[in-house]
Amino acid sequence: MATRVLIADDSEFMRNLLREILEEEFEIVGEAENGVEAVDMYQDDDPDLVMMDIVMPIRNGIEATEEIMSEDPDATIIMCTSVGQEEKMKEAIKAGAEGYITKPFQKPNVLEAINDAVPA
């Protein structure tokens, strides 16, 4: 059974890029445009993995990660960020993220991050 993935990013371009990278090997269960949607979709769809952008409107990725982790400490979240966001990445890891990938996404890096975070 394929790993079920929720993609959360306010950029439609980035969501599409991640979907194209992942859809051959993973089941995409939803796409959220902000942190509030990400939390709601996580609760509704129970994905195995969340690919979470840090900078999003309404509720950012760190806040959404904290909320998801408070409800499900076993959640697996990989943060997506731009280069130069080291402080935000430290906050994200502290909030419970398993790892991170940097934009622009490259398929080998994305798959490596997922393989490191999701048990086989």
N, C-alpha and C positions, 0 to 999 in steps of 0.2 A: 504494500500500500504506500502510495506516494506521501511524502511530507507535505502537510497543508500549510500554506504561507499566506499571511496577511501583509500587504504592502501599504505603508503609510508615508505619504510625501505630498506636500502641497503643490508640487510641480507635476502637471500631467505628463510632460516630456519624461521626467525621471521615473514616474510610475510605469509608463510604457516601456522604457528602456529596461527596467528591472523585470517586468513581466516577460519581455522577449528573452532575457537571459535565463529566466527560471522556468518558463512554462514547459520546456521539453522534459524536465526531470522532476518538477514539483507541481502540486495542485494549488493554483491561486484561488483562495477562498474569498478574497475581497480586496478592495482598494479604498483607503481612507485619504481624505484631503486635509485633515487636521487631527490634532490630538484627541479631541472629543469623539470624533468618528472612530478613531483607532480603538479607543477604550470600549465604545459601544459594540463595534464589530468583533473585538476580541471576546467580549462576553457572549455575543450571539453565535459566533462561528467556531469558537474554541480551536484556533489554529495551533499547529505544532511550533510555529516560528513566526515572529514579526520582524519585518525589515522596516525600521522606524527612522524617519528623518528627524534631525534634532530641531531645526528651525521650521516651525509651522505656526499658522495663525490659531487663535482661540486658546489652544493649549499646546505648548511645545512638546517635543518628543521626550524630553527628560521628565516633565510633569506626567505625561501619559505613561511612561515607563514606570514611574513611582506608583501610579495608581494601579496599573496592571499587576505589578509585583506585590502590592499590598493585598490584592485579592487572590493572586495565584503565584506564590513564591517559586513555583517550578516553571514559570513561563520562560521561554527562550526568546530573547530580543537581541537583534543586531542593529546597531545604530548606523545611520548613513549620514555622512557629513562632508563638508568642504574641507580642503586642505587649510591648515591654520586655525583649527578649532580645538586645539589641544586641551584648553581648560574645560570646554564644554564636554569633551570626551571623558575627562576625568570625572566630571559630574555624572555623566551617563553610566559609567562603569560603577560608580558608587550607588547609583539608583538601581542597579541590578542588570544592566546590559551585559551580555556574554562577550561581546566584541564589537568591532566596527569596520566599516569599509569607507573609503573616501571617494568622492566624486572627482572626475568622471569615472563611472563604473566600468570595470573591465571584467569580463566573464571569469577568467581564472581567479581573480582576487575575490569576487563574490562567492564563487563555489568553494574556495578554500576557507573563507570565513564561516560559511554554513557548515562545512564538514567539521571544522574545529568546534562549533557550538552545538551541533545536533548529534546526539549519540546515534551510532549506526544501528 
